Amino acid sequence: MKKGYRYRIYPDKEQITLLEQHFGSVRFVYNRSLFIKNLMYSKFKINVSEVDLNNNLTSLKELHPWLKDLNSQSLQHANRNLLIGFKNFFEGNGAYPTRKNKKNNKFSFQVPQNYQINLSTSQIYLPKIGWMKIVLHRDFLDKEFVENELVTKEVNGEIILDQKLNKKFDILKTLTVSRTSAGRYHASILIDDHVPEPELVEFDENTTVGIDIGIKSFAVLSSGEVIENPRFLKNSLMKLKKLQRAVSRKQKGSRNRRKAIAKLAKQHQLVANQRNDFQHKISMKIISENQAICIEDLNVRGMVNNHCLAQSISDVGWSEFIRKLIYKAEWYGKTIIKIGRFEASSKLCNICGYKKDDLTLNDREWECPSCKTLHDRDLNASFNIKNIALNNLNTAGTAGRACGLTDNGQGEEARSLSF
């Protein structure tokens, strides 16, 4: 099973310059390869392969000698990322690849091999850049596994894990270096421990929970639990406005403007970190307490087009929360069951099945005209999501057969079922 571990790194001034050169060079190679690939196909109907693009790097380095000072494997990986983008596009899993812009604040490059990690002093070595401090706040591999299964070297009494020495084990995969808009550098290590995914845990009605995610409450579970919406963005909105005004008042291109932009970026980073930490804790709690989770397949991209709700929807982060639920379910053998986005979860009485078509977003409670049951809108929706998901599952077949169902639009979600 593959997992990625992200750590904060602290380069010095010279290393920051080298990192920025790698970011820019990888972007340059990506854009140049995209131009070549589009040109060759539009003019001559020739499909340029990864080998052709990598061979072109030799002539590219002659035209631009500064490319020789950088890690050649990182430049080659830019071509691979481009071809992966084309593959995803033709498979219907992404948009057509476009040019990378240095103003989009997405800076990263890959180091496929030859990196080292000093486990004794918490330092990491990157080719062409050198050793720098890394905060290993958690182990990416068990210490016993490293001592017994991997090859380490000892230098001056320090234990160093070298990716090159362990290449045959194929455990230490690609390392990705990235920078956030707040100027923080991170290293993400991809690990493949070759442990197969756990078998799906059997579930029934008692071990299944339905989740209705919303804006007023972050999530309401069919068990009756209500998770309040922390509204991290709304709580920081006044400070963000103040910092944004400070940026607007500074002269463009000045040093004070750069300082003001950095303060604004750090505040945005704080909000993002708060939301991410909250979602990790909630998703882990839900996965640990239940064997199957029923959710709605929401059209979040379409919903944010409503300018009245766009900020609140973006603040709550539905898509990212569902993504966390799905991959954590894969880790622990749990099942995610999705129902269609057009199912009447809120308008349907979970007792008698009456459908209230005139229900609006402002109606937080409503009484069923048929059975006279007073419903909380969100709690009733969570009951219906669970019932609809289980009914669809029983209609499709037994639980064992249904776990083998796949959906073309959800190809990457091996353990989630969509109806």
C-alpha positions in Angstrom: 0.0 0.0 0.0 1.3 3.4 -1.0 1.2 6.3 1.5 2.7 9.8 1.4 4.2 11.6 4.4 4.7 15.3 4.3 7.3 17.1 6.5 8.4 20.6 6.9 12.0 21.4 5.8 14.2 24.4 6.6 16.6 25.3 3.9 19.2 28.1 4.3 19.4 31.1 2.0 21.6 29.4 -0.6 19.4 26.3 -0.6 16.3 28.5 -1.0 17.9 30.0 -4.1 18.6 26.5 -5.5 15.0 25.3 -4.6 13.6 28.3 -6.5 15.8 27.5 -9.5 14.4 24.0 -9.5 10.8 25.2 -9.3 11.4 27.6 -12.2 13.4 25.1 -14.3 10.8 22.3 -13.9 8.1 24.8 -15.0 10.2 25.9 -17.9 10.8 22.3 -19.1 7.1 21.4 -18.7 6.0 24.4 -20.7 8.5 23.7 -23.4 7.6 20.0 -23.7 3.9 21.0 -23.8 4.6 23.4 -26.7 6.6 20.7 -28.6 3.9 18.0 -28.1 1.1 20.3 -29.2 3.1 21.5 -32.2 4.2 18.1 -33.5 0.7 16.8 -33.2 -1.1 19.8 -34.8 1.4 20.0 -37.7 2.5 16.5 -38.4 0.1 14.3 -36.3 3.1 12.9 -34.4 2.6 11.7 -30.9 5.8 12.7 -29.0 6.8 10.1 -26.3 8.5 10.5 -23.0 11.7 9.2 -24.4 11.6 11.8 -27.2 11.0 14.6 -24.7 13.9 13.4 -22.5 16.2 13.3 -25.4 15.3 16.8 -26.3 16.6 17.9 -22.8 20.1 17.4 -24.1 19.8 20.0 -26.8 17.8 22.2 -24.4 20.7 22.2 -22.0 23.0 23.4 -24.8 20.7 26.4 -25.5 20.2 27.1 -21.8 23.4 26.1 -19.9 21.9 26.9 -16.5 19.8 23.7 -16.8 23.0 21.7 -16.3 23.3 22.9 -12.7 20.0 21.3 -11.7 19.0 17.7 -10.9 18.5 16.1 -14.3 16.0 13.5 -12.9 13.7 16.3 -11.7 13.7 17.8 -15.2 12.8 14.4 -16.7 10.1 14.0 -14.2 8.5 17.2 -15.5 8.0 15.4 -18.8 6.5 12.4 -17.0 4.0 14.7 -15.2 3.0 16.2 -18.5 2.3 12.8 -20.1 0.3 11.8 -17.0 -1.7 14.9 -17.4 -2.5 13.9 -21.0 -3.4 10.4 -19.9 -5.8 11.6 -17.3 -7.4 13.9 -19.9 -8.0 11.2 -22.4 -9.4 8.9 -19.7 -11.8 11.6 -18.6 -10.2 12.3 -15.2 -8.9 15.8 -15.8 -8.7 18.8 -18.0 -6.4 19.3 -21.0 -2.8 20.2 -19.8 -2.1 23.9 -20.0 1.0 26.1 -19.4 2.2 26.5 -15.8 2.3 30.1 -14.5 4.7 31.2 -11.8 1.9 33.3 -10.3 -0.4 30.4 -9.4 1.6 29.7 -6.2 1.9 25.9 -7.0 5.6 25.3 -6.8 6.9 21.7 -6.7 9.4 19.3 -8.2 10.1 15.6 -7.8 13.3 13.8 -6.8 12.9 10.2 -7.9 16.0 8.8 -6.3 19.4 9.5 -4.7 18.0 11.3 -1.7 19.1 10.5 1.9 17.6 10.9 5.3 19.7 11.3 8.5 17.6 9.6 11.1 19.9 10.7 13.9 20.0 14.4 13.3 16.7 14.8 11.4 18.3 16.1 8.1 17.5 15.3 4.5 19.9 15.4 1.5 18.6 16.4 -1.9 20.8 16.1 -5.0 22.3 19.4 -6.2 21.0 21.1 -3.1 22.6 19.4 -0.1 21.7 18.7 3.5 18.9 20.6 5.3 16.9 20.3 8.4 13.6 18.3 8.3 11.1 17.9 11.1 10.1 14.2 11.2 7.1 14.7 13.5 6.0 11.1 12.8 7.7 8.0 11.5 7.2 7.1 7.8 8.4 3.6 8.6 8.6 1.6 11.8 12.0 1.8 13.4 12.2 -2.0 13.6 11.3 -2.3 9.9 14.1 0.2 9.1 16.6 -1.7 11.2 15.7 -5.2 10.0 14.5 -4.8 6.4 16.3 -1.8 5.0 20.0 -1.0 4.4 21.3 1.9 6.4 24.8 3.4 6.6 26.6 4.8 9.6 28.6 8.0 9.2 30.3 9.5 12.4 27.9 7.5 14.5 24.8 8.8 12.7 22.3 6.5 11.0 21.5 7.5 7.4 18.8 6.0 5.2 20.0 6.2 1.6 17.3 5.7 -1.1 20.0 4.5 -3.6 21.1 1.7 -1.3 17.5 0.5 -0.9 16.5 0.8 -4.6 16.1 -3.0 -4.9 13.5 -3.1 -2.2 11.3 -0.5 -4.0 10.0 0.9 -0.7 11.3 4.5 -0.8 9.6 6.0 -3.9 9.5 9.5 -5.3 10.2 12.5 -3.0 8.3 15.8 -3.8 9.6 19.2 -2.7 7.0 22.0 -2.6 6.5 25.5 -1.4 3.3 27.1 -0.1 2.2 30.6 -0.8 3.3 31.5 2.7 6.9 30.6 1.8 7.0 27.3 3.7 8.9 24.4 2.2 7.9 20.8 2.5 9.1 17.4 1.5 6.6 14.6 0.8 8.0 11.1 0.8 6.0 8.4 -1.0 6.3 5.0 0.7 5.3 1.6 -0.7 5.4 -0.9 2.1 4.1 -3.7 -0.2 1.4 -4.5 2.4 -1.8 -5.5 0.5 -5.0 -3.5 1.2 -7.1 -5.0 4.0 -10.1 -7.0 3.1 -13.4 -5.3 3.3 -15.0 -5.4 6.7 -18.5 -6.9 6.7 -21.2 -4.4 7.7 -24.9 -4.3 8.5 -27.5 -1.7 9.3 -26.3 -1.3 12.8 -22.7 -0.7 11.8 -23.6 1.7 9.0 -23.9 5.5 9.4 -25.4 8.1 7.0 -23.9 11.5 6.9 -25.6 14.7 5.8 -23.0 17.4 5.3 -24.1 21.0 5.3 -23.3 24.6 6.1 -25.2 25.3 9.3 -23.8 22.1 10.8 -20.6 20.6 9.3 -22.1 17.1 9.4 -25.2 15.4 11.0 -24.9 11.6 11.5 -27.8 9.2 11.5 -26.6 8.1 14.9 -27.9 11.5 16.1 -24.4 13.1 16.5 -24.2 16.7 15.3 -20.7 18.1 14.3 -20.8 21.9 14.4 -19.3 23.9 11.6 -16.2 25.7 12.9 -16.3 28.3 10.2 -12.6 29.0 10.2 -12.7 31.4 7.2 -15.6 33.4 8.6 -13.9 33.8 12.0 -10.7 35.1 10.3 -12.5 37.2 7.7 -12.1 40.5 9.5 -8.3 40.0 9.9 -8.0 38.9 6.3 -9.8 42.0 5.1 -7.5 44.2 7.2 -4.4 42.5 5.8 -5.8 42.7 2.3 -6.3 46.5 2.7 -2.8 46.8 3.9 -1.6 45.1 0.7 -3.7 47.4 -1.5 -2.2 50.5 0.1 1.4 49.6 -0.5 3.1 50.7 -3.7 3.4 47.9 -6.3 6.9 46.4 -6.5 7.9 47.8 -3.1 9.5 45.8 -0.3 6.7 46.8 2.1 4.1 45.4 -0.3 6.0 42.1 -0.4 6.0 42.0 3.4 2.2 42.7 3.5 1.6 40.0 1.0 3.6 37.5 3.1 1.5 38.4 6.2 -1.7 37.9 4.2 -0.5 34.5 2.8 0.4 33.3 6.3 -3.1 34.1 7.6 -4.6 32.2 4.6 -2.2 29.3 5.4 -3.4 29.3 9.0 -7.1 29.0 7.9 -6.2 26.2 5.5 -4.2 24.3 8.2 -7.1 24.7 10.8 -9.6 23.3 8.3 -7.3 20.5 7.3 -6.6 19.4 10.9 -10.3 19.5 11.7 -11.3 17.4 8.8 -8.5 14.8 9.5 -9.8 14.4 13.1 -13.4 14.1 12.1 -12.9 11.7 9.2 -10.6 9.5 11.3 -13.3 9.4 14.1 -16.1 8.4 11.7 -14.0 5.7 10.0 -12.9 4.3 13.3 -16.5 4.0 14.7 -18.3 2.6 11.7 -17.9 -0.2 9.1 -19.7 1.6 6.3 -20.4 5.3 5.6 -23.2 6.5 3.4 -22.8 9.9 1.7 -24.3 12.0 -1.1 -22.6 12.6 -4.4 -22.7 16.4 -4.4 -22.0 18.6 -7.3 -19.8 21.0 -5.3 -18.4 22.7 -8.4 -21.9 23.6 -9.6 -23.1 24.7 -6.1 -20.3 27.2 -5.7 -21.7 29.1 -8.7 -24.3 30.4 -6.3 -22.6 33.6 -5.2 -24.8 33.7 -2.0 -23.4 30.4 -0.8 -20.0 30.1 -2.5 -18.0 31.5 0.4 -19.7 29.3 3.0 -19.4 26.2 0.8 -15.7 26.8 0.2 -15.2 27.4 3.9 -16.7 24.1 4.9 -14.6 22.1 2.3 -17.0 19.3 1.4 -14.9 17.9 -1.5 -11.7 17.6 0.6 -13.6 16.0 3.5 -15.1 13.3 1.3 -11.7 12.7 -0.3 -10.3 12.1 3.2 -13.1 9.7 4.0 -12.6 7.7 0.9 -8.8 7.1 1.1 -9.0 6.4 4.9 -11.7 3.8 4.2 -9.3 2.1 1.8 -6.7 2.0 4.5 -8.9 0.3 7.0 -11.1 -1.9 4.8 -14.2 0.2 5.3 -16.9 0.8 2.7 -18.1 4.2 1.3 -21.6 4.1 -0.3 -22.6 7.0 -2.4 -26.2 7.8 -3.4 -27.1 10.0 -6.4 -27.1 13.7 -6.1 -30.8 13.9 -7.2 -32.1 11.7 -4.4 -34.7 13.5 -2.2 -32.8 13.1 1.0 -34.1 16.3 2.8 -37.6 16.3 1.4 -38.5 12.7 2.2 -40.0 11.6 5.5 -37.9 8.8 6.8 -40.9 7.3 8.7 -43.7 7.1 6.1 -41.9 8.1 2.9 -44.0 11.2 2.2 -42.2 13.7 -0.1 -42.5 17.4 0.7 -41.8 19.1 -2.6 -42.2 22.7 -1.3 -39.3 22.4 1.3 -36.9 25.3 1.0 -33.4 25.9 2.4 -34.8 28.2 5.1 -36.9 25.4 6.5 -34.8 23.8 9.2 -37.7 21.8 10.7 -40.9 20.5 9.1 -43.8 18.4 10.1 -44.9 15.5 7.9 -48.5 16.0 6.8 -49.0 12.3 6.5 -47.6 10.8 9.8 -47.4 14.2 11.8 -43.7 13.6 12.6 -41.7 16.7 13.3 -38.4 16.4 11.5 -35.1 18.1 11.9 -34.1 18.8 8.3 -30.4 17.6 8.6 -31.1 14.6 10.9 -33.9 13.4 8.6 -31.6 13.7 5.6 -28.9 11.6 7.3 -31.6 8.8 8.0 -32.7 9.0 4.4 -29.1 8.8 3.0 -28.5 5.7 5.0 -31.8 4.1 4.0 -31.5 4.9 0.3 -27.9 3.6 0.2 -28.7 0.3 1.9 -31.9 -0.2 -0.2 -29.9 0.4 -3.4 -27.2 -2.0 -2.1 -29.8 -4.7 -1.5 -31.4 -4.1 -4.9 -28.0 -4.5 -6.6 -27.4 -7.8 -4.9 -25.9 -9.2 -1.8 -23.3 -7.2 0.2 -20.6 -9.5 -1.1 -21.6 -9.1 -4.7 -22.1 -5.3 -4.4 -18.6 -4.8 -3.1 -17.4 -5.7 -6.6 -19.4 -3.0 -8.4 -17.4 -0.3 -10.1 -18.4 3.0 -11.6 -16.7 4.5 -14.7 -16.7 8.0 -13.2 -15.3 6.8 -9.9 -12.5 4.6 -11.2 -9.9 5.7 -8.6 -12.3 5.0 -5.7 -11.8 1.2 -5.5 -13.7 0.8 -2.3 -16.6 3.3 -2.8 -19.9 2.3 -4.3 -22.0 4.7 -6.3 -25.7 4.3 -7.1 
